[in-house]
Amino acid sequence: MERKPLPIDFRQLETFCKVAELRNFSKAANDLFLTQPTISGHILALENSLQLRLFDRMGRETRLTRAGEVFYQYASRMLSHRKEALSALSEFSEGIRGELLLGASTIPGEYVLPRLIGEFRKDYPQVSISLKIGDTQEIAQLVLRGTVEFGMVGAKMKQDLLQHDLFGVDEIVVIGPTHSNASTGGRISFDQAFRQAWIFREQGSGTQIAVDKVLKKKGKSLNQFNVVTEMGSTSAVKQGVKAGLGLAFVSRKAVEEDLAAGSLRRVDVVGLESITRPIYTIFHRGRTLSPIGGKFFQFLKKKRGETL
């Protein structure tokens, strides 16, 4: 007697898609805030229900079987349609409500989006917005995986699946400590800059990408600087400069208050042209934004150029 497939719930589908995207049970567990045994249980229940093997375990990596690849196409669409349906129906009951997951690189995440999120929630108080902050490359990957609906970053990524919409333009400046000596004072030549001690952000930072583009026009590169340390956030870079570790390239937006208060000083590099970088909103070309995501995206369009 043929056994009928068991019911499938959305928690199993969400777990399946996350494991398929990350190719790792442990990473999926961390991403979904579940234990690894729970993840394994969801996958086992799903495979039993479908009477199919969905994954091949190959050492530390987990790969979809051919059946798993086919099922993933439908499972991801089912999750997307469910989210859209619930968000759309909420408009008829109690107005726009629900959770919106966003991603942003450091500058827009720390200095642009918080105020905009506050303004948006005045009109839509039932909306909960979670903001993941990382470097530009990390946020691009989150958008591609569908972990966040869309992101805001400081560089254009070479990825055909990403749509980039210009939001504003950010200026990058050089900062130094206020107690610096003459050699790291308020004005140095372009050649002198390479002999100074520097603090850099990590690779993948939108700031570093923008600076590198300008340097290449002058036949130089970031590798020629005397980098004494790399730091993972703009806040850490600012503290390092204040401690006298070296100079740094940072967003003007990030140091406006520090410059006004006199806790940092701006350093002019003679011969180095003004460095600006665009700030983009990015989203996956193949995915439809939820009603909440669409509302916030339209809100951002109205705010273009007002914030930076």
N, C-alpha and C positions, 0 to 999 in steps of 0.2 A: 504494500500500500504506500503510495507516494506521500511523503510528508509535506504538509503545507508550510510555506514560508511564515515565519513569525513576524509580528508587527515590528516596525522600525520607528524609533522616536528621533526627534531632532537632536537630542544630545549625542546620540550615536553618530549621526551625520556630521555634526560639528567636529566631533573628535576625529572621525575618519578623514575629513578634509584637512584638518590641521596636521595630522600625521603625514598625509600625502604631500602637503606643501613643505613641511620641515624635514621629512624623511628621517625622523627620529622620534621615538616614543618619549624620551626624557624631555626633549625640547618642547614637544607638544604639551606635555604635562605642565611644564613651567608656564607656557603661554596661556593655558586655560585655567591655571591655578588649581590643578587636580593632581592627585598622586599617580605615579606610574601604574600601579595595579589597577586603578580605576580606568585609566586609558586602555590598558590591555583588556580589561573586562568589557568595555564598550566595543572594542574591535572584534573580540571573540563573539560577543552576542550578535553583532552585525553579520559576521561571516556565517554563523550558525543559521541566522534568519534567511540569508540569501542562498545558503548551501553552496558557497563559493569561497575560494581563498582570494583575499584582496591584496595581501602583501607578501613579499618574499623578504625574509630577514637575512641580510648579507653583512655579517659582522656588526659594526656600529650603525650602519646605514640600512634603512628600510625602503624598499622600492615597491611600487605598485606592480601587481601582476597585470596581464592584459585585461582580465575582467575588471580589475581595480581601476585601470585607466578609463575604461568605458563608464564604470559606475561613478567615477569622480566628476565627469562632465555633467551628469544629471544631479548628483548630490549637491554640487556647488550652486547649481541653478535653483534647486529646491530651497536651499538656505537663503539665497538672495531674494527669491520670490516671497518667502515667508516674512522676511524682514520688511520688504516693501509693502506687503499686504497689511501687516500689523501697524506700520507707521501711517499708511494711507487711511486705514479705518479709524485710527485715533483722532484724525481731524474732525470726523463726524460726531465723535462722542464728547471729547473734552478738549478739543483743539490740538495743535501740534505738541506731542509729548514723546518721551522715550530717550534713548541714549545715543549720542553721536561720538564716534571715536575718530580723533584727528591726530595727525603727526606733524611735527615741525622741527626744523633745525634750530640751533641755539638762539640766534638773534630773533627771528620771528616768534619762536616759542616763548622766549623770556621777556621780550620787549615790545612785541606788536600784538600778538593774539590775546593775551590775558585781558586787555582793556576791551578789545572787540567782542570777546566772549561775554564779558559783563554787559555790554550794550545790547547784545543779541538776546540775552536772557531776560532783559527787562520786558521785551515783547513776547518772549516765549519762556515763561518761568517754569513750565513743566518739563523742559528739556534739560537733560544732564549731559554735560560735555566732558569727555576724558581726553587729555592732551598728553601724548607721548613725545618726549623730546630726545633727539639723538643727532648724529651728524647727518649731512645731506644724503650720503649714500645709504645710510641705515634707514632713513625715512622713505627713500625711494623704494627700498626693498619691502617695507611694511605696506606701502600702497600697492605694489605689485602682487603681494601675497593676499591682499584683502584684509589684513589685520586692522588697518585704519581705512576710512572711506576716502579721504584725500589728505594731502599734506601741504605745507608751506616751507619752501627751501630757498637757499641762497645761491643755487647754481643749476644750470640746465644739464640734465643727465642724458647720455647717449643711449636711450632706450625707446624703441619704437612704440611700445605699449603705453608709454606715459604721455599724457597731454599736459603741456605747460602753458599756463596763462599768466601774463605779467601782472603783478600786483603793485609793485612800487620799485624804487631804486634806493639802495643803501650806499653810504659813503664809508670807505675804509680809511682809517687814519693810523699814524704811528704814535704810540704813547711811550713816555718814559717816566721815571720817578721824579718827584719834585726835589729830592735832595741830591740829584745827580751832579757830577762834576762837569767841567767845560766840554769834555769830549762827548758827553751824552746830553748836552744841553738842548736848547730849543731849536737848534738849526745845525744840520750836518750835511755834508756833500753826499752824493750818490756813492762815490768810492769809499768814503768813510763808513757808510752804513754796513758794508760787508765786513768791517773790522770790529764792529760792536758785538756785544753779547746779545743774543735774541732768545725770546720765548716764543715757541710756535704752538699752534693747535695741532691736533693729530691729523694724520692723512684722512682725507674724506671730508674735511671741513670746507664749507662754502667760502670762508674767508681765504683759506690757503689757495683754493682753486682760482679765485679772482686775482689774488696777488701774483700767482704764477703766470697767468695770462699776460699781465702787464709787463712782467720781467722778461718774458720770452720775446716781446717786441723790441727789447733793448739788448737782446743776445745774452741774457742772464737767466739764472734759475734759482729756485729756493735752496737747492743743494749747496750753493756757494756761500750761504750765510753761515755765520758762526753761531749755531744753535746750541745753547747750553742745556735746554730742557724742553720737552713737549708736555703739554697739559691737555686734559680732556674736556675742559669747559672754559668759556670766556671769563667766568667769575674767578676761576683758578688763575688764569692768565693775568688778570688785573691785580690779584693779590701778589703774584710773583713779581710783577713790575714794581708795585709799591715797596716790596721787600728789597728792591735793587738788583734783582737777578738779571735784568736786561731790558731791551726794548721789545715792543710787540706790535703787530698789525691787528687792529680790532675794529669792529663796527663803531662808527661815531655814535650811533644810537645807544650803544652799551656803556659809553663813558661820559655822556653829557653831564650827568650829575657829578661825577668825579672831577671833571675838568672845571666845572663851575665852583665846586667846593675847594679846589686847589689840592686835592689829594693825589692827582696825577697831572702831568703836563703833556701837551701835544708837542711832538717833534716834527719839524719840517725837514724833509729830505730833498735838498736842492737837486734838480735834475730828474726827479721821479714824478711823473705825471700823476694827476689826481686819479685815485683808484675808486671806481664805483662797481657795484654789482647789482644785477636785477634780483628781485625777490619774486618767486613764482608760486602760484598754487598749482599743485600737480594732482592728477587723478588718472585712474586706469581707463584707457579708451574703451575697453570691452565691458565695463561694468556701469550699470545705471545707478546714479546716486539715489539714496533713500529720500523720501519727502523731507525729512529733517535735514539731511545733508544738502539737498537742493535748496532749501530755504536759507541755510547758512551760506552756501556758495553764492547765491544771489545777493545776500547781505554784504559779502566781501566785495563783490563787483561794484557796489555802490560806494564802497570805502576806498577804492583804488586811488592811490596818490595822496590821500588825506593824512596817512599815519607816518610815513617815512620822511 
